Structure formats: structure tokens, C-alpha cells
């Protein structure tokens, strides 16, 4: 057992993430995934285009294709055929000739310009151009969207819907992705009871597990719900040992403080290696991270808001990295405090807040009481006001960093 965290020393978020990154590594196992099942999965290979997109010069308009040099003669052009998308005109456009062409159709050999049908006077198979288009007008060039050999997507990115569309446009039907990271989740606490049952006078409903599992509902993760574990060292130990055999990560909530019935930390000290367990973060100071025999673990605090904040700020970035995702930095925006924020120096504070735009400026205010047991403080928020570790109270009109979320 090695615990390098003293009672008076608290790691910063940056130090905690650095320790996690140095202790873990991304999974190496990959699998082939059908394109329609690949959204949200982590790409395990670079994708280069094997084709040009579009594959040929094609028309951007319904109109007529002809040689630009023939416009200077001012003569009527003879229509010698038609070119449709998927059914190109086979032949050569020579002097004084043109081809009726539809949007997306291949521009026939010899033609270098297209004019839309609205600017053309057509009588039977003779046309006159009523405008003065530039050479190359309304032609989409071969490869102007994607050139053959171009790097399109890089390993380590989570595939979005538009990425799936791009891959399909290249004729790709499946891609290599990293296997899903398997994550076990359970809650502890005799004061908890599951939703759908009748709570006793001294009980509250287990909201943490439901919020955590919902936040972990990512395509690159496979979540195993171990349920609600009673406050028993033996039961908690068995839950960790079972998860250690079957999963990559174990996430628990509750029992990582120093209370008499806080068994989670005691069990982890017995069967695992705690890397750290105190962070200079609010809410969420008691957070344990370390390793069992095989699986890594995150022991989240029991207070609901603390569990949500530490999962989002600490565990989720770590899970993304371990899933093979490239570094994904969090963008902070600057806003003006429309109301004061109350804060004591000492911990990085993620206060629940509401931001909006007014007269071209971003404004922000707290949602109200910031108790770590009040999930409604998150429910009514659309961002965190990120108040620096040594920062004190924020006055109305001062600048505040905000982190927008969709929790």
C-alpha cells in the first residue's frame, strides 16, 4: 500500500490528471466496426482517401456544357447530346457544339464551361448563351473536395456523424476502432435506497449511480452496473474484487472520506494501491484514484454534486485518454459576473452558474445555493463558473471563466 497524500496536502486538478496519465495507458486492442455502428467510437487508424471526390469534373447546375472559346464567335451552339448524373455523355464536344447537362453529371470531354439553363435560349437543338460566363463557370473540379491520398481522419478521434458521412463518401464500409473500455459502477451507503422502492424516514434515493451511468453513456465505453452496495467492508471488498476480474475501470461513489462508516477507502488500502485521495477542488475534495490487481479505480465522493463534478473534471478526461482518444482540452470562455460569487481561497471551485448573452457580452450568475448535496444547482445551470484556487469572492462586473456543459 502506497498513499503519498498527506492529510494537509491536496493535489491540484492539473497534478491529479498528470498523475493519472502517468499511471495509465491507452488500450491497444482494436476491432473492425461497421460504419453505421461507429459513431462515437475512437478511431484506431489514420484514414487516407483512396479516391478523388468528386471523381470527375461535374456540373454544379442544370444547364449546358460547351467550349468557352466558342462564346467569342457569338454563334448558336448545336446540342449533340445529354449528360446525366450517373449516365455521362460519351463523346467529344467540338467547335460550335454543346451538351445538355444536369447537376452532378460529368462534364463531357472538350467542354470547359457550364451555364445554367435560365441564361440560355434553346430552340430545338440550337442554343444561344444570353450571358457572359467566365471559363470554368459552374464546374466542380475533380478532387476539389477531397484529393486522392489526402489524410481525412486521424487515429484517436471520436467519430462524429459528419465523419461517418465522409467515410461513406470514400466508399468505406467499416473502420478500425479501439475496443470499448469496460467500466463498472456501484454506489455505497446504508442511507441509500433504489428508485422505485419506498424510502424509510432516514433514507434517500440513490441518485449518484444513475447520474454517473448516464454520464458514462458514451459509445466508446461499456458500463457494468453493480448496483447499490451496503455499508459493509466485506460487501464492498467483494464488489471491487469482482469488478477487478471483469472490467478495466471501477467507479464507486461514497465512502472515501474519513468517517467511521466510510469503508471504501479502507478496502482500497487493503486490496489496492491508492495514488491519491484528496484534491484541491470544490465540490469534491475526497476523491480516490489508484489501481487494484488489474483494474484502475476512481472512488468518487458521496455528495451528488461532488460526484458529478469529479466525474466530469477528473474521471471522464482519464477515461477518454485510456480509450485511445487524443488529448481533448477544455475550452474556457470569459464572462462578466452579473451577480457576486462567494468563494474562499484554497480550492479550485466549480460553481454552478447560468450564462447568457446580452448586448454582445457574455454574462454569468450563480444558480443560487451551492451545497454539494443540491443536484438542483446543476439542474438549473448551463455552465460552471471556474474560480481559481487562490481566488476569493468575485464582485459584480468582474471577469469570470466559465465552462459550458450539457449535463
TIVEX-991172 format. One line per field, with one value per residue: x, z negated, y negated of N, C-alpha, C in turn; residue number from 1. Coordinates in steps of 0.001 Angstrom, whole numbers, plus 500000, padded with zeros to 6 digits. Layout:
BEGIN
nu: c(X_...) .
nw: c(Z_...) .
nv: c(Y_...) .
cau: c(X_...) .
caw: c(Z_...) .
cav: c(Y_...) .
cu: c(X_...) .
cw: c(Z_...) .
cv: c(Y_...) .
num: c(NUM_...) .
***
This chain:
BEGIN
nu: c(500858_500636_500344_500623_499549_499164_497304_497140_497909_496875_496175_496312_493929_495260_497636_496576_495445_497781_499142_497384_497546_500221_500185_498545_497677_496716_494310_495215_493981_492078_489228_487235_484733_481445_480316_477870_477606_479575_479606_480768_482662_486214_488589_491050_492965_494697_492956_493228_492307_491349_490420_489420_487290_484943_484822_485198_485326_482416_479038_477726_475252_471984_472064_473972_476819_479838_482423_484383_485694_484103_482163_483039_482663_480005_478054_475230_474910_475145_473238_474376_473871_473108_473989_473757_473633_475422_474970_476855_477599_478841_481409_482801_482948_482962_484009_481506_479573_477445_476394_473531_473288_473042_472775_475537_476333_478893_481211_481441_484060_486162_484478_484513_483144_480111_476805_473959_470580_468688_469913_470041_468907_466992_466155_464722_467345_469237_471098_471437_473707_472905_474299_477509_479478_482337_485283_485214_483037_480558_481495_482436_485466_487425_488297_488206_486941_487946_491162_492789_494652_494810_494994_492294_490920_492163_493820_492574_490530_487168_484490_482272_478929_479194_481704_481195_479622_481539_483362_481711_481364_483773_483617_484030_483186_483556_485499_488599_488564_489246_488753_485903_486187_485763_483673_482921_480322_479257_477279_477645_476341_474308_472283_471086_468575_467156_465652_462143_461483_460181_461245_462721_462316_464826_466256_467580_467147_469149_470839_473302_474454_472782_473105_475870_476141_474615_476138_478317_477455_478656_479709_482167_482520_481745_479395_479049_476671_476843_475145_473668_475570_475700_476752_479233_482287_483119_481253_481703_484372_484131_482697_484562_486581_485254_484665_487259_488153_486656_486486_487878_487974_486914_484321_483256_480906_480861_481943_484691_485775_486773_485164_483612_482105_483008_483869_484950_487448_489036_488906_490075_492677_493449_493266_494255_496159_496401_496746_496275_494124_493000_491871_492431_489839_486550_483150_484099_486466_487333_488535_489397_492007_493501_494940_493743_494313_494183_492424_491917_490812_488301_487328_484657_483291_480532_478533_476083_476504_479249_480095_479248_480734_483458_483542_483152_485286_487644_487556_486280_487964_490214_489222_488650_491229_492338_490814_491861_491492_492583_494282_492017_491337_489802_487765_487660_485483_485231_483343_481188_480564_477311_476191_477426_479936_480463_483320_485908_489452_491712_490772_490160_487223_484193_481584_478080_476364_474625_474815_474476_473861_474097_473639_475861_477708_478951_477288_477153_475830_475494_473627_472360_472102_474989_475392_476907_475254_473075_471526_469895_471224_472851_470990_469653_471583_473762_476400_479705_481039_484307_486349_489414_492026_493296_491697_489396_486281_484105_483310_480401_480500_483145_485484_484878_485883_484216_482831_481160_478487_476607_475085) .
nw: c(500000_500953_500216_501112_500242_497947_495048_495032_497499_500679_503951_507017_509719_512155_511370_510431_512789_514266_512738_513079_515861_516092_514815_516208_519377_522816_524163_526263_527823_530733_532971_535820_537074_538144_540302_539729_537075_535873_534894_532466_531574_531007_533312_534646_536551_539115_541701_545082_548211_550854_553251_555580_554712_555956_558291_560961_563157_562683_563189_561553_561890_563458_566865_569677_571277_572732_575042_573881_575548_577785_577279_577989_580683_580981_582030_582472_580627_581226_579899_578987_577429_574197_570713_567816_564218_563228_565689_568004_570842_573713_575679_577680_577255_579675_581737_581753_580603_578022_574874_573252_569760_566472_562939_561130_563075_565179_566736_570188_572407_573857_573329_571272_569727_568026_568324_566591_567164_567104_568228_570895_574235_575776_578668_580046_581060_580929_579261_577618_575815_573294_571524_570073_569137_567080_568009_567062_565486_563131_562799_560949_559860_560407_557511_555939_553494_551967_552305_553832_551693_549616_546105_544142_541707_538398_536301_533031_532754_531800_533556_535391_536561_539049_539773_540270_542545_544314_544473_545665_548130_549258_549909_547891_545727_543215_540216_538377_534927_531474_528945_526728_523616_520552_517890_514508_512211_509001_506106_502662_499317_496509_496109_498472_500915_503657_506519_507092_504975_501587_499572_496360_493325_492684_495000_498307_501861_504237_506231_507371_508763_510950_512256_512767_514419_516573_517470_518305_520572_523234_526575_526709_524377_522237_519918_516752_514454_511108_509081_505906_503060_499766_496649_495858_495140_496148_498216_499911_500521_501937_504138_505411_505977_507703_509857_510574_511855_514187_515537_516840_515478_512313_510822_507994_505711_502779_499367_499327_497622_494275_492352_489772_490877_493439_495576_498099_498741_496863_497727_500263_499547_498506_500560_502822_504496_503541_505271_504955_502793_502026_503256_504326_504862_505347_505588_504045_502696_501351_503218_504520_506302_507968_508256_508600_508614_511397_512599_512782_510429_509494_506765_506079_504422_502035_501923_504107_506070_505842_506760_509437_510408_509971_511492_514066_514312_513593_513798_516325_518349_517951_518618_521305_522342_521762_523407_525851_527068_528496_526890_525420_524979_522596_523330_522058_521517_521300_519110_517804_514478_513431_511021_507636_506802_504227_502545_500909_500705_501669_502836_506147_507605_508786_509498_509863_512508_514510_517795_520239_523226_523758_525215_526816_525032_522838_520009_516575_513791_510449_509762_507393_504024_503260_502253_501881_501885_503361_506076_507728_508130_510253_512097_512747_514039_516764_517091_515606_513337_513215_510702_509682_507764_505686_505676_504359_503265_505955_507452_508654_512077_512459_514283_515189_515583_517548_517991_520334_520277_520947_519152) .
nv: c(501182_497873_494681_491463_489160_486717_485631_482887_482056_481254_482205_480335_480019_480231_481525_483927_485019_485305_487237_489387_489763_490499_492891_494575_496094_495906_498173_500920_502796_503469_503347_504244_502173_501814_499226_497906_498380_496995_494394_492168_493957_494599_493828_495985_495852_494022_492366_492253_490874_492958_492246_489629_486926_484757_487581_486923_484019_482142_480919_478038_477115_477356_477193_476165_477523_476457_475232_472615_470829_470678_468810_466280_466126_465716_467294_469529_472559_476028_478591_481713_483876_485388_485189_486969_487286_490008_491142_490438_488286_489745_489041_486339_482845_480537_477708_475217_476779_478219_479684_480821_480671_482064_481332_482484_484214_485654_483533_483326_484500_482072_479889_476953_475192_474343_473196_472029_473132_471101_468905_469317_469488_471741_473459_476070_478032_476096_473604_470425_468480_466287_464771_463811_465899_466804_468661_472034_471786_472798_475405_478163_479168_482127_483848_481532_481400_483606_484774_487534_489624_487822_487042_487737_488387_488768_491159_491706_489920_489244_490530_488560_487768_486449_487332_490013_489752_488680_490826_492718_491475_491981_494574_496366_498976_500009_499462_499402_499475_498594_501026_501094_499453_501021_500361_500530_499730_498684_497810_496860_497077_497160_495412_495100_495896_497740_496095_496395_497924_497844_495286_495300_493359_492386_492533_491812_491484_493254_491353_490878_493108_493342_490875_490991_493309_492460_490276_491686_492868_493298_493979_495212_496511_499273_499951_501437_502147_502449_502010_501103_501068_502235_500677_502296_503659_506135_506630_504469_504917_507339_506461_504791_506695_508458_506718_506101_508364_508427_505982_502863_500463_499270_497547_496037_494546_492626_493170_492569_490777_489903_490929_492952_495002_495092_497153_497643_496424_497713_500374_500140_499427_501821_503797_502629_500044_496872_493971_491227_489247_486865_483811_480437_479193_477962_478518_481705_482691_485208_487654_490686_492252_494970_498268_501560_505071_505596_503720_500148_497667_495281_493590_491906_488964_489036_487080_485787_483617_483305_485815_485708_483495_484272_486588_485532_483678_485024_487963_488499_487195_488829_491387_490971_490601_493115_494643_494293_491886_488841_486080_483883_480783_478601_475933_472697_469960_466389_464434_461879_461189_461054_461067_461261_463766_466007_467032_468877_468672_471350_473745_474962_473956_475124_473594_473759_472290_469805_468734_466128_464200_460741_457679_458119_459161_461743_462784_463881_465673_467042_470072_470078_471306_473262_475824_479058_481200_480547_481253_479779_477441_477973_478792_476424_475017_473965_473910_474120_471840_471233_470876_469747_471413_469865_467724_465297_463923_462941_459961_458199_457428_458115_460225_463599_466962_469379_472654_474261_476599_479643_481118) .
cau: c(500000_501419_499495_501541_498745_499006_496019_497170_498352_495842_496627_495509_493332_496307_498530_495848_495363_499138_499407_496579_498103_501500_499936_497704_497983_495566_494162_495802_493147_491203_488258_486642_483383_480592_480221_476644_477723_480861_479517_481203_483806_487514_489267_492353_493817_494572_492192_493592_491358_491852_489782_489124_485890_484259_485750_485398_484732_480975_478297_477072_473950_471298_472329_474602_478281_480357_483771_484297_486201_483050_481314_483531_482133_478624_477190_474403_475590_474328_473204_474659_473567_472770_474802_473031_474404_475438_474887_477556_477644_480032_481763_483632_482326_483840_483663_480117_478686_477191_475695_472608_473916_472303_473607_476262_476753_480263_481397_481975_485371_486158_483770_485223_482280_478682_475926_472664_469553_467946_470638_470197_467730_467067_465124_465015_468705_470113_471029_472217_474063_472445_475157_478947_480126_483776_485735_485168_481839_479633_482103_483119_486636_487784_489118_488226_486520_488953_492138_493268_495838_494737_494623_490936_490663_493349_493607_492410_489385_485845_483825_481014_478024_479745_482820_480602_479247_482765_483865_480833_481619_485009_483353_484467_482014_483907_486746_489246_488381_489675_487652_485292_486691_484700_483648_481950_479839_478361_477140_477645_475679_473072_471242_470552_467679_467000_464394_461114_461151_459727_462349_462459_462433_466233_466906_467435_467280_470472_470871_474653_474701_472022_473768_477183_475962_474138_477276_479232_476799_479422_479840_483459_482537_480758_479162_478503_476037_476924_474061_473848_476256_475503_477956_479887_483625_483181_480464_482403_485564_483727_482322_485800_487281_484505_484885_488669_488327_485848_486439_489108_487867_485840_483942_482318_480612_480624_482824_486125_486206_487440_484155_483680_481482_483489_484655_485541_488877_489698_489017_491054_494004_493753_493385_494758_497199_495817_497713_495952_492723_492499_492100_492104_488723_485281_482973_484716_487812_487732_488449_490493_492397_494589_494880_493565_495247_494140_491656_492083_489570_488013_486388_484083_482608_479141_477615_475730_477170_480672_480279_479100_481846_484718_483453_483343_486565_488794_487427_485963_489170_491077_488614_488838_492626_492545_490064_492596_491166_493624_494055_490866_491401_488541_487796_487005_485063_485232_482049_481144_479685_476126_475949_478646_480191_481092_484344_487083_490656_492225_490421_489540_485795_483312_480264_477054_476006_473857_475377_473654_474456_473306_474349_477146_478606_478539_477076_477014_475462_475322_472255_471805_472879_475973_475649_477316_474181_471931_471603_469186_472173_473313_469803_469302_472781_474226_477861_480419_481936_485548_487020_490767_492304_493601_490779_488378_484978_484058_482344_479637_481267_484462_485524_484843_485999_483101_482939_479798_478253_475280_474732) .
caw: c(500000_501049_500312_500968_499984_496527_494733_495266_498863_501661_505324_507941_510788_513140_510805_510393_514156_514657_512066_513729_517186_515968_514250_517108_520799_523672_524569_527571_528589_531718_533647_537009_536723_539254_540318_539098_535618_535488_534341_531074_531299_531154_534496_534318_537744_539973_542915_546283_549291_551983_554464_555654_554522_556838_559085_562255_563243_562865_563248_560344_562292_564656_567910_570912_571240_574043_575042_573601_576675_578793_576962_578690_582061_580916_582816_581775_580433_581556_578829_579569_576519_572822_569684_566554_563103_563311_567096_568685_572301_574268_576917_577613_577613_580598_582030_582084_580046_576581_574327_572133_568608_565222_561740_560715_564234_565645_567841_571303_572956_574770_572719_570120_569083_567938_567997_566127_568202_567082_569031_572226_575106_576501_579669_580523_580704_581053_578086_577594_574447_573096_570522_570386_568043_567137_568299_565893_564722_562665_562873_559745_560390_559863_556311_555241_552113_551374_553261_553566_550844_548542_544772_543870_540271_537696_535182_531749_532670_531675_534833_535376_537658_540308_540117_540863_543904_545118_544719_546655_549433_549772_550199_546758_545055_541832_539792_537202_533735_530234_528256_525686_522256_519715_516640_513508_511371_507893_505020_501310_498298_495934_496146_499833_501405_505107_507002_507319_503682_500587_498707_494936_492864_492605_496265_499513_503059_504861_507498_507936_509734_512171_512934_513252_515562_517702_517985_518937_521745_524424_527471_526535_523059_521893_518487_515996_513249_509988_508164_504635_502107_498395_495927_495263_495716_496914_499446_500780_500988_502952_505347_506077_506489_508866_510948_510968_512752_515402_516156_516902_514547_511323_510290_506869_505105_501348_498520_499497_496642_493111_491356_489155_491764_494804_495774_499429_498699_496092_498592_501313_498942_498245_501757_503959_504306_503705_505759_504201_502378_501691_504297_504018_505758_504663_504625_504387_502158_501189_504434_504516_507565_507841_509039_507985_509248_512845_512969_512082_509764_509061_505665_506086_503179_501943_502197_505531_506928_505814_507637_510821_510779_510054_512651_515295_514365_513360_514323_517749_519162_517843_519401_522719_522687_521708_524515_527091_527615_528415_525872_525705_523993_522266_523643_521120_522045_520319_518952_516783_513369_513284_509582_506949_506488_502909_502572_500038_501360_501221_503743_507428_507332_509948_509058_510868_512922_515743_518631_521356_523987_523696_525810_527342_523976_522066_518587_515814_512382_509803_509756_506044_503052_503918_501454_502687_501919_504056_507523_508470_508506_511583_512952_513177_514597_518096_517115_514354_513158_512744_509871_509452_506440_504687_505860_503343_503778_507237_507411_509865_513060_512696_515298_514667_516550_517494_518760_520764_520256_521338_518202) .
cav: c(500000_496648_493490_490344_487971_486424_485020_481446_481791_481534_482036_479550_480824_480498_482542_485195_485558_485719_488500_490420_490025_491194_494223_495362_496008_496178_499567_501192_503728_502838_504207_503659_501733_501386_497770_497423_498572_496417_493054_492073_494842_493954_494331_496574_495797_492853_492628_491501_491121_493755_491732_488210_486556_485704_488399_486272_482686_482290_479676_477558_476585_477846_476208_476615_477556_476058_474676_471190_470057_470528_467660_465087_466136_465244_468163_470501_473837_477201_479580_483019_484970_485058_485829_487067_487832_491470_491546_489351_488227_490399_488358_485147_481573_479829_476317_474932_477798_478189_480854_480578_481320_481973_481164_483686_485012_485459_482600_484122_484168_480931_478763_476381_474205_474680_472087_472508_473125_469842_467912_469909_469536_473016_473741_477430_478447_474935_472729_469191_468098_464924_464133_463868_466636_466998_470018_472897_471462_473848_476741_478635_479869_483434_483799_480251_481646_484487_485295_488884_489662_486840_487505_487270_488529_489259_492071_491066_489016_489850_490336_487821_488104_485956_488222_491211_489378_488559_492174_493348_490854_492578_495977_497177_499551_500320_498835_499979_498640_499226_501710_500286_499556_501583_499602_500980_498632_499009_496845_497428_496266_497703_494389_495053_496943_497575_495541_497407_498534_496874_494885_495144_491977_491989_492872_491002_492309_493312_490599_490854_494175_493050_489765_491449_494209_491659_489517_492646_493461_492920_495128_495870_497136_500293_499764_502562_501624_503383_501722_500415_501950_501778_500271_503460_503794_507379_506487_503523_505618_508312_505714_504378_507875_508930_505768_506166_509506_508354_504671_502077_499353_499368_496245_496108_493244_492726_493960_492308_489786_490498_491248_494282_495994_494897_498375_497758_496121_498775_501546_499856_499502_503233_504640_501870_499040_495542_492999_490010_489271_485538_482821_479048_478928_477815_479614_482973_482898_486615_488472_491659_492879_495929_499492_502864_506003_505397_502532_498887_497285_493922_493545_490564_488591_489450_485982_485882_482644_483651_486971_485255_482619_485021_487484_484763_482972_485914_489320_488546_486989_490011_492465_490647_490885_494559_495236_494056_490572_487826_485053_483034_479705_477948_474509_471801_468674_465312_463787_460833_461560_460202_461084_461709_465167_466123_468090_468791_469182_472648_474833_474647_474066_475224_473168_473926_470939_469600_467678_465696_463106_459522_456534_458580_459629_462900_462523_465120_465520_468344_470572_469947_472081_474124_477013_480210_482188_479970_481511_478743_476387_478363_478832_475073_474373_474352_473818_473944_470707_471854_469883_470238_471959_468835_466616_465092_463508_462247_458883_457935_456676_458725_461283_464956_468056_470324_473890_474613_478043_480124_482176) .
cu: c(500892_500477_500368_500808_498585_497707_495999_497574_497268_496379_495720_494909_494400_497272_497858_495784_496736_499497_498635_497180_499417_501327_499184_498209_496742_495512_494696_494915_492197_490226_487731_485175_482643_480345_478999_476645_478925_480765_479856_482350_485110_488276_490672_493301_493637_493822_492667_492611_492020_491293_489745_487634_485740_485253_486047_484945_483239_480272_477656_475656_473295_471501_472948_476113_478810_481798_483671_484722_485139_482138_481725_482997_480684_477636_476328_475163_474627_474396_473357_474363_473265_473670_474036_473967_474306_475347_475521_477394_478948_480342_482548_482804_483324_483344_482192_479133_478485_476459_474779_473145_473090_473275_474237_476744_478180_480293_482053_483327_485243_485481_484558_484396_480843_477918_474547_471593_468767_468598_470865_468858_467863_465873_465504_466444_469725_469963_471870_472461_473752_473295_476604_479679_481634_484102_485768_483942_481018_480176_482803_484252_486859_488694_489086_487733_487583_489876_492569_494580_495795_494362_493279_490643_491891_492957_493491_491245_488092_485048_482471_480157_478603_480935_482310_480205_480451_483316_483023_481092_482894_484841_483752_483254_482292_485257_487307_489112_488972_488479_487109_485973_485537_484778_482551_481598_479010_478351_477221_476888_474392_471938_470552_469556_467446_465681_463405_460734_460679_460865_461883_462726_463877_466977_466680_467635_468673_470430_472239_474849_473977_472659_475097_477039_475484_475268_478278_478633_477425_479653_481140_483594_481453_480593_478515_477964_476057_475928_474480_474404_476094_476835_478522_481237_483722_482442_481154_483659_485213_483342_483562_486518_486586_484757_486314_488911_487707_485926_487801_489156_486734_485576_482904_482001_480262_481703_484294_486622_486826_486445_484261_483119_481906_484449_485400_487040_489633_489925_490072_492481_494430_494060_493975_495860_496585_496914_497519_494498_492192_492873_491717_491013_487457_484179_483779_486097_488182_487482_489649_490741_493540_494324_494638_494584_495336_493521_492090_490757_489524_486971_485855_483435_481142_478147_477343_476454_478668_480964_480217_480304_483146_484703_483757_484749_487781_488633_487179_487162_490107_490525_488772_490252_492881_491813_490751_492317_492347_493260_492942_490802_490016_488664_487013_486655_485127_483859_482150_480138_478538_475698_477242_478701_480945_482071_485434_488287_491036_491914_489859_488053_485000_481893_479271_476459_475180_474534_474395_474359_473511_474157_475755_478130_478038_478431_476860_476616_475312_473858_471581_472674_473750_476307_475925_476283_472987_472068_470879_470106_472775_472150_469498_470461_472998_475736_478395_481131_483191_486372_488352_491030_492510_492688_489782_487057_485110_482958_481581_480464_482652_484347_485624_485046_484798_483380_481519_479641_476837_474814_473218) .
cw: c(500000_501228_500060_500661_498478_496302_495059_496680_499839_503063_506078_508984_511815_512645_510781_511772_514646_514011_512735_515078_517118_515455_515215_518536_521595_524037_525983_528441_529519_532280_534871_536724_537970_539152_539579_537579_535050_534876_532854_530714_531585_532302_534145_535512_538431_541237_544005_547392_550415_553315_554433_555423_554904_557738_560460_562151_563468_562741_561913_560636_563333_565733_569138_570771_572647_573906_574867_574801_577751_578503_577744_580114_582104_581678_581934_581693_580690_580405_579425_578632_575121_571858_568362_565459_563141_564731_567947_570207_572778_575605_576639_578013_578457_580837_582410_581505_578540_576185_573207_570930_567355_564041_561325_561855_564644_566817_568997_571782_573958_574184_571509_569352_569079_567632_567638_567191_568241_567941_570456_572960_575975_577437_580352_580135_580897_579805_578308_576138_574278_572099_570965_569264_568232_567486_567010_565035_564398_562852_561554_560196_559683_558644_555556_553797_551384_552470_552853_552771_549674_547221_544405_542371_539617_536563_533887_531665_532560_532928_534648_536564_538994_540745_540781_542305_544822_545465_545767_548045_550073_550101_549086_545990_543604_541509_538575_536047_532538_529579_527161_524343_521364_518326_515730_512595_510222_506887_503686_500372_497809_495948_497512_500079_502893_505464_507313_506074_502727_499626_497258_494531_492891_493936_497330_500716_503678_506219_508172_509041_511056_512958_513537_514480_516784_518308_518699_520183_523020_525265_527260_525172_522959_520377_517890_514679_512160_508885_506927_503613_500696_497735_495146_495934_496585_498241_500431_501356_502105_504255_506117_506694_507718_510073_511463_511967_514124_516141_516142_515829_513579_510790_509193_506425_503644_500638_498671_498554_495449_491996_490879_490067_493217_495161_497106_499400_497928_496958_499662_500769_498703_499523_502957_503572_504584_504102_505072_503763_501909_502792_503807_504983_504926_505723_505038_503848_501967_502452_504474_505927_507296_508664_508142_508617_510752_513235_512179_511416_509518_507958_505538_504743_503200_502197_503698_506438_506984_506752_509098_511261_510923_511202_513921_515408_514264_514081_515825_518648_519128_518678_520890_523172_522718_522828_525861_527719_527464_527362_526310_524643_523791_522518_522607_521831_520925_520298_517841_515710_513254_511826_508906_506834_505163_502931_501548_500802_500820_502137_505052_507316_508630_509493_510205_511207_514206_516529_519742_522051_523970_524204_526259_526300_523324_520594_517866_514376_511771_509816_508410_505061_503737_503106_502316_502704_502734_505559_508336_508844_509877_512567_513543_513830_516050_518226_515691_514400_512507_512018_509394_507981_505386_504804_504707_503977_505101_507156_508727_510794_513332_513692_514639_515818_516413_518394_519064_520730_520710_520443_518068) .
cv: c(498771_495485_492279_489048_487760_485685_483541_481081_482195_481254_481077_480488_481194_481577_483907_485824_486021_487048_489647_490783_490787_492624_495146_495265_496371_497656_499742_502071_502972_503858_503480_503365_501282_499879_497245_497630_497830_495025_493061_492992_494103_494610_494804_496578_494449_493249_491684_491856_491916_493262_490209_487993_485084_486440_487817_484820_482862_480952_479331_477070_477490_476796_476842_476505_477288_475583_473163_470359_469842_469344_466430_465012_465674_466106_469047_471822_474971_478216_480977_484189_484453_485838_485779_487577_489351_492004_490450_489412_488849_489754_487096_483928_480785_478408_476191_475928_477585_479461_480381_481349_481060_481861_482493_484542_484671_484494_483352_483618_483026_479710_478255_475369_474710_473402_472630_472282_471810_468761_468387_469853_470780_473154_475052_477797_477329_474066_471483_468823_466623_464151_464232_464594_466705_468443_470841_472675_472712_475264_477029_479549_481205_483252_482493_480381_482469_484993_486696_488828_488709_487508_486889_487284_489158_490193_491273_490111_489804_489518_489655_488248_487655_486803_489500_490928_489269_489936_492888_492780_491385_494057_496917_497675_499935_499702_499562_499002_499371_499906_500814_500526_500006_500975_500146_499814_499188_497865_497575_496510_496880_496681_494326_496175_496695_496899_496665_498154_497435_496556_494808_493698_491478_492181_491796_491920_492173_492601_490683_491873_493886_491911_490213_492332_493442_490843_490413_493290_492914_494171_495887_496545_498205_500271_501010_502012_502694_503057_500962_501401_501387_501445_501441_503616_505040_507255_505547_504166_506597_507624_505282_505580_508435_508030_505842_507291_509269_507031_503991_501000_499645_497964_496456_494692_493461_493513_493692_491214_490511_490799_492682_495363_495827_496026_498417_497512_497199_500004_501326_499888_500943_504004_503915_500914_497685_494563_491648_490091_487919_484552_481437_478582_478820_477700_480837_483232_484361_487428_489396_492171_493829_497166_500686_503802_505763_504061_501310_498527_495785_494029_492133_490249_489022_488342_485898_484893_482918_484821_486557_484434_483406_486028_486706_484189_483884_487249_489352_488232_488191_491167_492218_490988_492382_495283_495025_492716_489631_486790_484114_481948_479091_476459_473723_470503_467646_464654_462748_461235_460551_460127_461543_463235_465213_467292_467801_469321_470561_473802_474280_474946_474076_474878_473282_472566_470954_468476_467346_464530_461906_458369_456913_459062_460883_462506_463846_464792_466904_468754_470386_470706_473132_475371_478236_481323_481738_480146_480451_477592_476681_478342_477465_474334_474784_474216_473902_472598_471264_470794_470450_470559_470879_467628_466529_464710_462759_461191_458771_457045_457230_459869_462651_465947_468979_471520_474355_476118_478358_481237_482302) .
num: c(1_2_3_4_5_6_7_8_9_10_11_12_13_14_15_16_17_18_19_20_21_22_23_24_25_26_27_28_29_30_31_32_33_34_35_36_37_38_39_40_41_42_43_44_45_46_47_48_49_50_51_52_53_54_55_56_57_58_59_60_61_62_63_64_65_66_67_68_69_70_71_72_73_74_75_76_77_78_79_80_81_82_83_84_85_86_87_88_89_90_91_92_93_94_95_96_97_98_99_100_101_102_103_104_105_106_107_108_109_110_111_112_113_114_115_116_117_118_119_120_121_122_123_124_125_126_127_128_129_130_131_132_133_134_135_136_137_138_139_140_141_142_143_144_145_146_147_148_149_150_151_152_153_154_155_156_157_158_159_160_161_162_163_164_165_166_167_168_169_170_171_172_173_174_175_176_177_178_179_180_181_182_183_184_185_186_187_188_189_190_191_192_193_194_195_196_197_198_199_200_201_202_203_204_205_206_207_208_209_210_211_212_213_214_215_216_217_218_219_220_221_222_223_224_225_226_227_228_229_230_231_232_233_234_235_236_237_238_239_240_241_242_243_244_245_246_247_248_249_250_251_252_253_254_255_256_257_258_259_260_261_262_263_264_265_266_267_268_269_270_271_272_273_274_275_276_277_278_279_280_281_282_283_284_285_286_287_288_289_290_291_292_293_294_295_296_297_298_299_300_301_302_303_304_305_306_307_308_309_310_311_312_313_314_315_316_317_318_319_320_321_322_323_324_325_326_327_328_329_330_331_332_333_334_335_336_337_338_339_340_341_342_343_344_345_346_347_348_349_350_351_352_353_354_355_356_357_358_359_360_361_362_363_364_365_366_367_368_369_370_371_372_373_374_375_376_377_378_379_380_381_382_383_384_385_386_387_388_389_390_391_392_393_394_395_396_397_398_399_400_401_402_403_404_405_406_407) .
***
